[in-house]
Amino acid sequence: MSRDGVLVVGAGPFGLSISAHLRSVGVSHRIVGRPMDTWRAHMPRGMNLKSEFYASDISCQSSAYDLVSYCQTRGLDFVDRVQPLSLERFLAYADWFAGELVPDIDDCNVTKITSVNAGFQVEFSDADAMTVGQVVVATGVLPHFHLPTELANLPSDLVSHTKDHHNLDQFRGRQVAVIGAGQSALESAALLHEAGADVHLVARQSALSWPDPNPSHVTALGHVRRPVTKLCEGWRCAFWATPAAFRLLPEDMRVSKARSVLGPAGIWWLKDRVEGVVDVLTDHAVKTAEPHGSCVRLHLSGPRQSVMDVDHVVAGTGFHIDLGRLGFLPPDLRDGIASVHGYPILSRSCESSVAGLYFAGAPAAVSLGPSMRFIAGTHRSAARIARSIVRRSGRTSKQLDSPTAMEPAV
């Protein structure tokens, strides 16, 4: 590719969506990465998505490639609202989406992106280097996993992160402490229990949060009273899901809300699989942790228990965005990216302060809102990125003249 070329790094929902939008307007580009790797290799078997069925579509220019269309083409039953979507079905849908709209993914690994005159040189571990004019980083949350300091010094056979486990059967018959109170921690605790582990959930919160389910049906008037977005439902959600509105907030509030909206909490369908089933220790925090024989001893602060001995600790402690965790960005390039609390500061089109370098997904949350942490964010960013790339390349497209064609209403 030339200096006018475009590279999309990452083949998860955001990378697939951006590539689909670029293809729809005739922008030649290359997309690299292992398709849906985070979802396929780092999510536990048996999990369900937190997002509603209707909120789990990957954005593209045509409504013919949403989840409903996928189910209809396969003759599958589905319920559009208040119904868990299994990881297996979502992956099958994503594979179908990629096969139809993004058929030329290169499964190769980027090792270094260097800023060169009017573009970028990109090196790979398993392919020849290339020079391009624009790069979209859509590598997902995996590099940003957070392991608390209290647990970080434990050996890997005693502690892990929820992202480390696709198969939880290995913990059958073992005592496992899960740390956290968000969806990842709660669902991991439920799946561990169902796999035959003796599970203890430790949470700082005084009580677990289980928001009420959405209504099973929303009338036309109901949509006015309670707007439905792909992020969540209600007027407050409509605000969080609208980048233009979110960008009006003060910076410190944007940082806080980018991290905290819709969490930490569990989804309604998970509650009966945790409360009264798993041993839950709320209002407790891990002070220190140390190997104790073949096990791990947790020292806790809280009103009920000060010590807990278990065979293994699983940290359901989420992800903290930090550009420093992206090893393919060398210090000189990274230092040129304006940032706040580890997040890049981005334009409405997800372009960073380094011209031609874009960030999609969770790293865009401080600039475009919390929907960027979810699949819903593809509907608020992928079309904008494609439009910006066309403008920067000096090309025009009639398709890009219609914002409704490129940006499905949410």
Beta strands, then each sheet from edge to edge (+ up, - down):
strand 1: 6-9
strand 2: 30-32
strand 3: 48-49
strand 4: 85-86
strand 5: 110-116
strand 6: 119-124
strand 7: 130-132
strand 8: 134-137
strand 9: 159-161
strand 10: 175-179
strand 11: 198-202
strand 12: 279-281
strand 13: 285-292
strand 14: 295-301
strand 15: 307-310
strand 16: 312-315
strand 17: 339-340
strand 18: 343-344
strand 19: 357-359
sheet 1: 2+ 1+ 8+ 19+
sheet 2: 3+ 4-
sheet 3: 5+ 6- 7+
sheet 4: 9+ 16+ 10+ 11+ 12+
sheet 5: 13+ 14- 15+
sheet 6: 17+ 18-
end
